[in-house]
Amino acid sequence: MVKKSVILMVILMGLVGCTPQIFNKSGMRPTTSVKMHRSNLMPVYDEYDAARYYMAQVDFKDKNLSGILALSKESDAPRRFRMVMMTPFGIPLFDFSLSQDSFIVNSCVEQMNKKIVLNMLERDFKALLMLDVPETFPGVVYMPVKPNGRWGYSVNTRKGGNNYILYERENGVLRVIQNGGALKRMNAAFDSQSAVIDHPKLGFKMTLTLMPKAEE
């Protein structure tokens, strides 16, 4: 038991020296290394039984697209989602189907139908839906040095990278997901009604604002 405790302390001391920027800015440090289950991440989209609709704005360098994004679960497989974005006039901009093991481009407009953009969107959407982690995986818990009402995880993805995830401690609401490094870094910030997905180095930004449910 003593030997295991010493090893854990050495690991955590090493992690403190390379704390990700997202946690450093919040004054957070690693507290323990744990084996986690996907459900620990509270992927809220798993609970959606009906489609969700968002006002969507996409800015990519000098190109701008806006419309409505529909997110729904497909019934033929567990945790398979369909994402369709269309203009207010009903013209499809993109139509993707994705799961842990697949990303299918059903259709996509020319402005976004580029390998670098599609690869980026696959990584982003799988991270947002938390499809890029296995059922169980190693993770590190980060807590603030001084109480600030937040906690976070650094989790290993299925492809060997890391996702850094920040939550509100009081209610468990997701606030930030960050992954990738340098050129490919993705920052996703959330509040109760919207999400902003930003790739500063690539000049790509997507803003999603939840639309109110239609009155029955």
Buried (B, 14 or more C-beta within 10 A) or exposed (E): EEEEEEEEEEEBEEBEEEBBEBBEEBBBBBBEBEEBEBEBBBBEBBEEEEEBBBBBBBBBEEEEBBBBBBBBBEEEEEBBBBBBBBEEEEEBBBBBBBBBEEBEBEEBBEBBEEEEBBEBBBBBBBBBBBBBBEEEBEBBBBBBEEEEEBBBBBBBBEEEBBBBBBBEBEEEEBBBBBBBEEEBBBBBBBEEEEBBBBBEEBEBBBBBBBBEEEEE
